[in-house]
Amino acid sequence: MDVKKITPDLAVGPQLMPTDMVALAAAGFRSVIDNRPDGEGPDQPTYREIADAAAANGLTAQHLPIVAGAVTDEHVAAFDAALAELPKPVFAYCRSGNRSTTLWALSQAGRMPVPEILMKARDAGYDMSSAVRRIAGADKSETAPTSHDIVVIGGGAAGISVAASLLHRDKSLDIAIIEPSDIHYYQPGWTLVGGGVFDPETTRRNIAAILPEGAKWIKAAVVAFEPDNNAVVLESTQIVTYKRLIVAPGLKLNWNGVEGLAETLGQNGVTSNYRYDLAPYTWKLVNGLRQGKAIFTQPPMPIKCAGAPQKAMYLSADHWRRAGHLKDIDIGFYNAGGVLFGVDAYVPALMEYVKRYDISLNFNHNLVRIDGPAKTAWFTKTDADGNTETVETSFDMIHVCPPQEAPDFIRVSPLADAAGWADVDPQTLRHTRYDNIYALGDVGGMPNAKTAAAARKQAPVVAENVLHDMGKRSIDVAYDGYGSCPLTVERGKIVLAEFGYGGKLLPTFPSWLIDGTKPSRMAWYLKERILPPVYWRAMLKGREYMAKPEKVA
């Protein structure tokens, strides 16, 4: 008996035999739905045999026969009614379980987000991609499909930049940007908001004001991809088709990945610079703390800007040092990884500040639970042999970096790699299976740091390669994995980490101006004064200063 759980109340699977009713009852099921017509296969028992065996074992049975490939709206309504009325949990089956899963998926349309429906089905082993339009309601939509030569998914740093880079090269291009939000954020500035340097309002703009001239804005959310049809399905049930697709929706901050975190964020001393509305609370906590315990956490990689958890910690510690409170504050860094920073060249400078601020380093500690009112956090500690134990600690303030993953609609799509990220070639940023699809920014499965600086270098690469694909350029160009992490070790000084694939150092400036392996006032000036206007007035406008792509090796 193959049981594939979809929800707490429903499991599906392939054909059952009368003898399976004993095990089904023992497993706690109370009802059975048979979705196969009698006589469909030579080795198939009749529904009557199943029903008799079910009754003998205290189970309720119902027959809802569906011919393969012929699921109607009436069938879906009948299945939904059966799930509502039958004693739970319910086990539904057909030849393989696919018809039963399809009935469930269609019954949830409008109640559950489409990516969540697809994910639950996929986790049970069933691919519902062929039913996406129907699940999303697009098959009934009266809106005619729209088409564009180039469709960009995402209006963040990567999406806006690549659209601007394309239009900077060719203003005649037909480009649409699909983005549901009204606001665009300069997220690298949130570290300085949490450090009391920037006002939060300086890090936001209306998307309508920064869209590249000539790009069309489709204000909607994508729920599914149909790469074989060169189409995407929107939450609004609209279908958008394309000749080339660029995927840049960023990543998902999984606040629910830590038990109790979502319920206590923004109160009880629990904060995070990873959210616009919480970064000011970080500064409020830091500025108000006089004594006690301050914890800073970092989850397993990959995450957006791997140095951000440390940036918050160093800026906070420097403020407490300047205010004369550092001696009374116990600072702990709890990192799910095993090293302070992934590129060795920058570690010595960081360790000097760890010593200066008397920070306790706790590696291989992953935050799994938090109780805000009790001001207590729990970590899973893993030793060198893979053994784990739970570590409990109290806090007066805690800065949390949440677990991060690809957006749901990417993870359940045909575009995803085994880890859920967009599966692209790390040099050309072209999809490994679909030649007319590219991805950049945080959603990409490339082994690079997920930073805005990386997107700045990736945008012209994708722009050039898309134009090459269209016959407007003669060569492909390559991305070298460049990423930058300005580590704010104190107010007024930064360790400017710049590196590419394999940890290769890729400094932008000569060492006499900025030596990235040492704390620098010039690097702080760059971060505070130069990079914000470069972001708004250059990167998002397709002006690629010091970002010229190289030919593919």
N, C-alpha and C positions, 0 to 999 in steps of 0.2 A: 504494500500500500504506500503510494507516494503522496505525501501531504505537503502542499505548498501554501503557506499562510500568506494571505493578502492583508487582512485586517484582523483585529481580535475576534470579530464575529464571523469571519468567512475564510475558509481555505478551499483551494481547488486542487484538482489533480486528474490523472487519466482514469480510464475505466476501472470500476470497482467490481469485485466478485461478491456473491452473497456471503461467502466465508469471511470477507473483510469487515462485516458489520460488527463482529465481536471486538476487533481491534479498534474500530472507529468509536464504539461506545466507551471502550476502556480509555481512549484518548480524551474523552470528555465531550465529544460531539453529541448533539441532540437531534440534528436533522440532516437529511440527505436530499439533494436535488439532482435528478438525472436529466442531463441536457442532450442525451442521444436518442434519436428515434429507434424503436425496436427494429432489429434485423439489419442494422447498418453494417455489421461485420459478422463473419462466421463464428467467431469465438466470443460473441457478446451475449451475456444473459439477458433475459427480458426484464422490463421494468417490474413486472409482477413478482419475479423471483427476488429482485432487490428489495421491493417493498415488504414482502413477507419476511425476509431475513432481518430487515430493519425493525419491523414491528416486534419480532421475537427478541430483539435486543434493546427494546425501549426507545427506538429512534423513530422520528416522524419522517416519512418519505413523500416527495412530490415529483411528478413527472412534467418536465417542460421541454419537450423535444424540439431541437433546432437542427435543421439541415445545414451542413457545413457551408459557410460562405453566404448564408441567407438569413442573417440576424435582422429582424425588423424592429421598428419602434414599439410595436405591440409586444414582441418578445421581451424587449428591455423593460417595459412597464410591468409585465407579468413577473419577471425575475425580481424586480425591485419590490413589488408587492409581497412576493414570497419571502424575501429577506426580512421584510418588516414584520411579517406575521408568524413565521416559523420559529420554534424554540431555538435558541442560539447556544453555542456556535453552530454554524452550518457548514457542511461539506458539499460542494458542487463539483460535478465531474462530467466529462464527455470523453471523446477518444483520447485526447491529449491534455485536456484542461483549457485549451485555447478558447473554445466557444464560451465556456463558463467565465473565463477572465474577461472576454470581450463584453459579455452581458453586464458584468460588474462595472467595467470601465465606462461603458456608455450610460449606465444608471447613475454614475457619479458626476456626469457632465453638468456643470453649473453649480455643483455643491463643493467641489474640490478643485484646486488649481490643476490645469492640464499637466504640467510637469510632475506634480505629485502623483497624479493618477498613473502616468507613464512609469514613474519610478517604482511605485508599489507593484505594478505588474511586472516590471523588469526584475525586481528583487525576487519575485516568485518564479522567474524564469520564462516570462512571456513578453514578446515584443509586440507592442500595440501601435507601432509606427504606421501601419497600413490603415489604422482607424483614426489617425490624428485629426483629420479634418472633421470627421463626424463627432469625435469627442469634443472638439473645440466649437462645434456648431457651424463651422465654415461651410459645410455641405448645404446648409439651409440659408446661408447669408444671401441677401439681395444685393450686396455690394459687389460690383464686378472687380476681379483681380486687377491690381495696378502693377505696372512693370517699369523697371529702371535698369539702365546699363550697369550701374554699380550701386549696391546696397550696403550701407555700413550699419552694423548693429552696435549701438552704444554711443552715448553722447558725453563720455568722460574724456580724460586726457588723451587716450589712444585714439578713440573714434573721431573726435573733433580734429585732432592733429593730422591723421591720415587723410581725412576728407579735404582739409586745407592744403595739404601737400599735393594732393592730386589736382585740385583746382588751381593751385599756384602754377602747376606745369601745363595745364590745359583747361582753360575756363569754359570750354564747350562741353565738358563732360556732364552727363546726366547722372547725378548722384543724389541718393536719398539717405538720410540718417534716421534710423528708428531708435527713439529714446522716449520713455514714458515720463521722465522727470522734467520739471520746469527749471530746476536750479542746477548749476554746475559748480563744483567745489574745487578749490585749490587745496587738495588734501595734504601736501607736504607742509603747509603752513600750520596745521593743527598742533604739531609739536610745539611751535612757538606760542600758540594760543594757550596751551597747557602750561607753558613756562612763564606766562605773564608778559610776553613780548609783543604779540600781535593781538589786535581786536578780532573776534571771530568774523565780523561782518566783512572784513577785508579779504576773506578767503572764499567769497561766494559771488556769483554773477547769475543773472537770468540767462538761460540757454538761448533764448531768442536773440539776445544781444551779442552773443559770441559765435553763432553759427557762421560758417564760412559763406561768403557771398556766392550765390549760385547753387548752394545745397538746399534740398527740400527736406523739411522736417516732418516725419511721420510720428506723431505723439501717441505712441502705443507700446505695449510690451509684447515681445516675442514669446510664444509658448512652445513652438515646435519647428523643426526643420524638415524639409523634403528635398534633400540635395539631388536626388535622382530626377526631380521635377524642376530643379532650379527655383525653389519656392520656399518661403517661410510663412508660417501661420501665426497670426496675431491674436492677442487676447480678445480683440474686438470682433473676431471671426473673419477678419479681412485676410485675403491672400495677397502676398507681394512676391512677384517674380523678379528675377535678376539674370544678368549675363555673368556678372562677377559679384561675389559676396565677400565682405570683409567683416570678421567677427571680432568685436572689441567691447564686450559688456562688462569688463572688470571681473571681480570675484565676489563671493558671498561671505559675509562675516557671520559665522554661525554662533550667535549669542546663546542659543539653546544647547550648544555643545558642552556647556559646563552647567551642571545641575545647580539651580537656584540663582544663576547669574542674571538672567533676564528680569527676574522679579525685583532685584535690588540695585540695578544700575542707576546711578544718579542720586543715590541716597546711602545712608549708613557707611559713608566713607568709601564707597565702591565707585570707581570711575574708569574712563578709558579715553585716550586721545584719538581713538579710531572712530569716534562719532563727533560730528560737528557740534551737537548740543551738549555733549559731555566734556569736551576739552575745557570750557570755562570752569566746570566743576572741579577739574583736576587742579587748576590754578587756585581756586578757592580753598581746596583741601590743603595744598602745599603751603599756601600763604598763612593758613590758620593753624598748622600743626606746630606745636612747641616741644612736644615730647611724645614718646611712644614708639610703635613699630610700623614701618612703612614697607609694603611688599610690592614688587613689580614682577609681573609674570610674562612668560613667552611660551606659546604653544608649539607643537611640532611644525616643522616646515612642510610646505612652503607657506609663507605669509607675505602680505603686502609690506614692503619696506622692513627688512629683517632687523634693522637697527633701531626701529622706532621704540620698542619697549625700553631699550637702554637709554635712548635720548631723553625720554621722560624721567628716567631715574637720575641721570647725571644732572640735568637741569634742576630737578627738585633738590638733590643733595647740595648743589652749589648755592641755591637760595638759602637752605638751612645753614650752610657754612657762613655765608655772608651775614645772616641774621643772628648768628651766635647760638643756634639751636642744635647744630649737627651732633654735638657730644651727647645730647639727650635723646637722639632718635636712632633706633636700630633699623638699618636698611638691609633688606634681603632681596636678592635677585633669584627667582625660581624659573629655571629654563628647562623645557622639556628636552632640549638637545644636550650634547655633551661638551660643547665648547662655547667660549664667550662670543666669538665672531668667526664666521666661516672662512675668512681669508687671513692667514697667519700674519701677514705683514703689518696688520693694523692692531693686533692684540697687545704688543708691548705698551703702546701709548694708552690703550684703554685700561690696562692693568695698573698703570700709574694712578689713574683716577679711581679705580676700585680701591686701591690702598689709601689714597688721599681721603676718600669719603668713608673708609672703613666699611665697605659693603660686603656682606656675606654672600658668597656664590654657592648656589645650590643647583647643580646640574642634574639632568635626567629626572627632573621633578615636573610632572605635568598636572596642571590644575584640573580637577575633575568635579569639585563641588564647592559651593560657597554659601554661607549663611550670613547675610548682611546684618540682621538685627543682633545676632550673637557675635558678630565680628570674628568669624572663624572660617578658615579655608582648609581644604583637604587636597593633597597632591598624591599622585601615584608615583612612587620612586622606583626606578628600575636599575638594577645593578648590572655589572659586566656580563653576568651569566644569564641575564634575562629574567631573573627573579624580581618580583614586585612586592612592595609593601605600601601601606597607606600612611602618609605623614600628615599630621594635623598641626595647624599653627594659628595663632590669633593675630589680629592686626588692628591698627587704628585707622590706616588708610591702605587701600590696595588699588593699584593701577593694573587693569587686566587687558591683555592682548588676546582677543577671542580666537578660537580655532577658525581656520579659513579653508574654503573649498571653492570649486567652480560653481557658477550659478546652476540651479536645478535644471533649467531648460537646456543647458549645455551638457550636463552629466548624463542625461537620459537620451541624448541625441546621437545620431550616427557620426557626428563630428568628434566625439570624445575618445580619448585614449583610455587605457586601462585604469588610470587614476582619476578620470573624469574631466581632464583639461582638454582644450582644443589640440588635436593631434597634427602638428605642423612640423615641417623641416626646420631645424634650428637656425639654418643660415638664410634660406629664401623666405621663410615664414609662410610658405605655401602648404596647404593641407596635403597629407601624405596619400590620401585616396581620391580627393576631389580637386582636380587641377584648377578649377575656377573659384576656389575658396581660399582665403587667407585669414590669418588671425594674428593679433598683436596685443600688447598690453598684458594685464594681469591674468587674463583667461588662457594665455598660451601655455602649452606644455613644454616649452623650452627650459633647459636647466640654467636659467639666468635669474638674477635678482629681480623681483617684481617691484619696480619703482617707476616714478614718472620720468626719471632720466632715461630709463630703458625705453619707454614709449617714445621719447623724443628721438632716439636713434633708430627705433624700429619703423616709425611712420614713413620716412623717406625711402626705406628699403621696400616696404610694401607698395608705396606709390610707384616707384620705378618698376617693380616686378609686375604690377598690374598693367602698367602701360606697355611693358614688354610683351605681356600676354595678349594685349590688344593690337600688337604690331606697331606701336608708337615708339618703341625703344629697341636697340639692337642687342643689348646684353642683360643678363640677370645680375643683380647685386646681392650682397650678403650682409647679414647682421652678425657682429662679432661677440654678442653676448654682453655688451656694455651695460653696466648699471652703476649708479652712484648712490652712496649713502652718507650724507653729511651728518656725522655723529657729533651732536651738540654736547661736548664733554663739560662745558661750563658756559655761563653767559659771557659771550665775547670771544669764545674759541671753539673751533670745530676740527675734528679729525675727518678729513675729506677722503672717504674710501671710494675709489673708482676702479672697477675691475670688470673682466669679461669672463667668457667660458673658461672653466678650469681654474678660476681664481687668478688668472693672469692680470697683472696690474696694467691699467689703461689710463694713466693720468692725462688730464686735458691740458694742464699748465706745466711749465718748466719748474723744476724743484726749487729754483731760487725765488720763485714767486709764491708757489704753494707746494710744500712737501706733504703729500697726503698722509704719510705715515706719522706725522707729528701734529700736535694741536696748533692751530693757526688762526690769527686774528683776521687775516685776509679771507680765509675760508668762511669765517662767520659773516664778514661783510658781504661775501658772495651770496650766502644763504639768506641773510636778512634783507639786503638792499637790491641785489642784482637779479637773483633768480625769479622772484615774483613778477616783475615786469617782463622778463624774458619769457616767462610762461604765458602771460596774458597777451603780450604784444608781438611775440615772435612764434613760439611753438604752436599756439592755437591759430596762427595766421598763415602757417605754411612757410615761415621764414626759418631756414634750417642752419643757423649759425653753428659752426663746428659740428655738424651732424651729417656731412656728406658721406653717402654709402660707398662701400668698396665693391669691386667686381667679385663675383663668386669665384672662389679658388678652384 
